[in-house]
């Protein structure tokens, strides 16, 4: 887990510019993620929520700017440094990204095989612990993804993301496709894991209930940059999109569900 020497900020982004061909997605974007917080990334379609997440973890290359993760500038790392840093984060992609031909236990062991020299018996034992930690029944170990429900696949993907006891957890639309009961249970699981494991969580989501239930702050992608604050702080922003998002019908319903006011 995070050592005493780890910086207070888990992620620091300064002057980020991302482009795809002639199209600029982010321009002069600054964002700081505090250690131990759950921060939600929201924004309209095409604002680059998933692009930002993928850029932080190195799947996209920024055109300009600096990204520091756990105090390390990701663009100054050599291959060994990248390998070491990647051990400190886990990622749950929207569709789970499980290997269809592997069992759940085998999927969870993939990061262990890539980054450690643990013997097979210990890898299996750790996989079983992660399966239990994410609320799956023990018999899920030997099932392949096609035998799981959508909610179970999400939990299996989360178990794999936690395989190496990461400091950082990245979630891309974790409740997409889940029914309200399943989504609420997943939100509760994320909050419990953050508290129990001391995780820092960056979560791309459209789910207003998730923002109210589990996020400490929200980063709204708008005009190629971000506005960051608590929901209460953001609701004071004059921007029309932010106002409609949090004060529109769905925003009011989410606030009522979670016992919050919308004044």
C-alpha positions in Angstrom: 0.0 0.0 0.0 1.0 3.7 0.1 4.1 4.4 2.1 4.6 7.4 4.4 6.8 9.0 1.8 4.1 8.9 -0.9 2.9 12.5 -1.9 -0.4 13.8 -0.5 -1.8 13.9 -4.0 -2.2 10.6 -5.8 -2.5 12.2 -9.2 -1.4 15.7 -10.4 -2.2 16.8 -14.0 -0.9 20.2 -15.3 -1.5 21.8 -18.7 -2.8 18.6 -20.3 -3.6 18.7 -24.0 -5.0 15.6 -25.8 -5.7 15.4 -29.5 -6.9 12.9 -32.0 -5.7 14.2 -35.4 -6.9 17.8 -35.7 -9.5 17.5 -32.9 -8.5 18.8 -29.5 -10.2 16.9 -26.6 -8.6 18.6 -23.6 -6.7 21.9 -23.5 -4.7 23.2 -20.6 -6.5 20.8 -18.2 -5.4 20.8 -14.6 -6.6 18.2 -12.1 -5.4 17.1 -8.7 -6.7 13.9 -7.0 -6.1 13.6 -3.3 -5.0 10.4 -1.7 -7.9 8.4 -0.2 -10.7 10.1 -2.0 -13.3 8.9 -4.5 -13.6 11.4 -7.4 -16.1 11.1 -10.1 -15.5 12.2 -13.7 -18.6 13.5 -15.5 -19.4 15.5 -18.6 -21.4 15.5 -21.7 -20.9 13.1 -24.6 -17.6 13.7 -26.4 -16.0 15.7 -23.5 -13.3 13.0 -23.1 -14.0 11.3 -19.8 -12.7 7.9 -20.8 -10.0 9.6 -22.8 -8.7 11.3 -19.7 -8.7 8.1 -17.7 -6.9 6.2 -20.5 -4.4 9.1 -20.8 -3.6 8.9 -17.0 -2.9 5.2 -17.2 -0.8 5.5 -20.4 -3.1 4.0 -23.0 -3.2 7.4 -24.8 -0.3 9.8 -25.2 -0.9 13.4 -24.3 0.2 16.0 -26.8 1.3 18.4 -24.0 1.3 18.6 -20.3 2.5 16.7 -17.2 0.9 13.8 -15.4 2.3 12.7 -12.1 1.0 9.5 -10.5 2.1 8.8 -6.9 4.7 11.4 -7.4 6.2 10.0 -10.6 6.1 11.8 -13.9 4.7 9.1 -16.2 6.5 10.6 -19.3 9.9 10.3 -17.6 9.6 6.6 -16.7 11.6 3.9 -18.5 10.1 0.5 -19.1 11.0 -0.8 -15.6 9.5 2.3 -14.0 6.3 1.9 -15.9 6.1 -1.8 -14.9 6.6 -0.8 -11.2 4.0 2.0 -11.3 1.4 -0.2 -13.0 1.6 -2.5 -10.1 0.2 0.3 -7.9 -3.1 0.7 -9.8 -6.0 -1.5 -10.9 -8.5 -0.8 -13.7 -12.1 -1.9 -14.3 -13.1 -1.1 -17.8 -16.8 -0.7 -18.7 -17.3 -4.1 -20.1 -15.1 -5.9 -17.5 -12.6 -6.8 -20.2 -12.4 -10.4 -18.9 -10.7 -13.0 -21.0 -13.6 -15.2 -22.2 -11.6 -18.4 -22.3 -10.3 -18.1 -18.7 -12.1 -18.8 -15.5 -12.7 -16.0 -13.0 -9.8 -17.2 -10.9 -7.5 -17.4 -13.9 -8.6 -13.9 -14.9 -7.6 -12.6 -11.5 -4.3 -14.3 -11.7 -3.3 -12.6 -15.0 -1.8 -9.5 -13.3 0.0 -11.7 -10.8 1.6 -13.7 -13.6 2.6 -10.5 -15.4 4.1 -8.7 -12.4 5.1 -11.3 -9.8 6.8 -14.6 -9.4 4.2 -16.1 -7.0 3.8 -19.8 -7.2 0.5 -21.1 -8.7 -0.9 -22.3 -5.4 -0.5 -18.9 -3.8 -1.9 -17.2 -6.8 -5.0 -19.3 -6.6 -5.3 -18.6 -2.9 -5.1 -14.8 -3.5 -7.7 -15.1 -6.3 -10.1 -16.8 -3.9 -9.6 -14.0 -1.4 -10.3 -11.3 -4.0 -13.4 -13.1 -5.2 -14.7 -13.1 -1.6 -13.7 -9.5 -1.1 -15.8 -8.4 -4.0 -18.9 -10.3 -2.8 -18.9 -13.1 -5.3 -19.7 -16.6 -4.2 -16.8 -19.1 -4.0 -18.2 -21.2 -6.9 -17.5 -18.2 -9.2 -13.9 -19.2 -9.2 -14.3 -21.9 -11.8 -16.9 -20.2 -14.0 -16.0 -18.5 -17.3 -17.4 -15.0 -18.0 -20.3 -16.3 -20.2 -21.7 -18.1 -17.1 -21.9 -14.9 -15.1 -24.5 -12.2 -14.9 -23.6 -8.6 -15.8 -23.2 -7.6 -12.2 -21.1 -10.7 -11.5 -18.8 -9.8 -14.4 -18.4 -6.4 -13.0 -17.4 -7.8 -9.6 -15.0 -10.3 -11.3 -13.4 -7.5 -13.2 -13.1 -5.5 -9.9 -11.5 -8.6 -8.2 -8.9 -8.7 -11.0 -8.3 -4.9 -10.6 -7.6 -5.5 -6.9 -5.3 -8.5 -7.6 -2.0 -6.7 -6.7 -3.4 -4.7 -3.7 -3.2 -1.4 -5.6 -3.2 2.1 -4.2 -5.2 3.5 -7.1 -8.4 2.1 -8.6 -9.7 3.4 -12.0 -13.3 2.6 -12.8 -14.9 3.3 -16.2 -18.7 3.4 -16.0 -18.8 0.7 -13.3 -22.6 0.7 -12.9 -23.4 0.9 -16.6 -25.9 -1.8 -17.5 -26.8 -2.7 -13.9 -30.3 -2.5 -12.5 -30.8 0.1 -9.7 -30.5 -2.5 -7.0 -27.3 -3.9 -8.5 -25.9 -0.4 -9.1 -26.5 0.6 -5.5 -24.9 -2.5 -4.2 -21.8 -1.9 -6.4 -21.6 1.7 -5.1 -21.7 0.4 -1.5 -19.0 -2.1 -2.4 -16.7 0.6 -3.7 -17.2 2.7 -0.6 -16.5 -0.2 1.7 -13.3 -1.2 -0.3 -12.1 2.4 -0.2 -12.5 2.5 3.6 -11.1 -0.9 4.2 -8.1 -0.8 1.8 -7.3 2.9 1.8 -7.8 3.2 -1.9 -7.9 6.3 -4.1 -10.7 5.9 -6.7 -11.1 7.7 -10.0 -14.5 6.9 -11.4 -15.9 7.8 -14.8 -19.7 7.7 -14.5 -23.0 9.0 -15.8 -24.8 7.7 -12.7 -25.9 10.6 -10.5 -26.8 8.1 -7.7 -23.2 7.0 -7.7 -21.9 10.6 -7.4 -24.1 11.2 -4.3 -23.5 7.8 -2.8 -19.8 7.3 -3.0 -17.9 10.3 -4.4 -16.1 12.9 -2.2 -15.7 15.3 -5.1 -16.7 15.5 -8.7 -14.7 16.7 -11.7 -16.9 18.0 -14.5 -15.3 18.0 -18.0 -16.5 21.1 -19.8 -15.0 23.5 -22.4 -12.0 21.1 -22.6 -11.1 21.6 -19.0 -12.4 20.5 -15.6 -14.3 22.2 -12.8 -13.8 20.3 -9.5 -15.7 20.4 -6.2 -18.2 18.7 -4.0 -21.7 18.4 -5.5 -22.8 21.3 -3.3 -20.0 23.5 -4.5 -20.6 22.6 -8.2 -24.3 23.4 -7.9 -23.3 27.0 -7.3 -21.5 27.2 -10.7 -23.4 29.3 -13.2 -22.5 27.0 -16.1 -25.8 25.9 -17.8 -24.7 22.3 -18.4 -23.7 21.9 -14.7 -27.0 23.5 -13.6 -29.0 21.2 -15.8 -27.0 18.1 -14.8 -27.4 18.5 -11.0 -30.7 20.5 -10.9 -32.6 18.8 -13.7 -35.2 16.0 -13.1 -32.6 13.2 -12.7 -30.4 15.3 -10.5 -33.3 16.2 -8.2 -34.4 12.6 -8.0 -30.8 11.4 -7.2 -30.6 14.1 -4.5 -33.9 13.0 -2.9 -32.9 9.4 -3.0 -29.7 10.1 -1.2 -31.3 12.5 1.3 -29.7 15.7 -0.2 -31.3 19.0 -0.8 -31.2 20.8 -4.2 -31.6 24.4 -3.2 
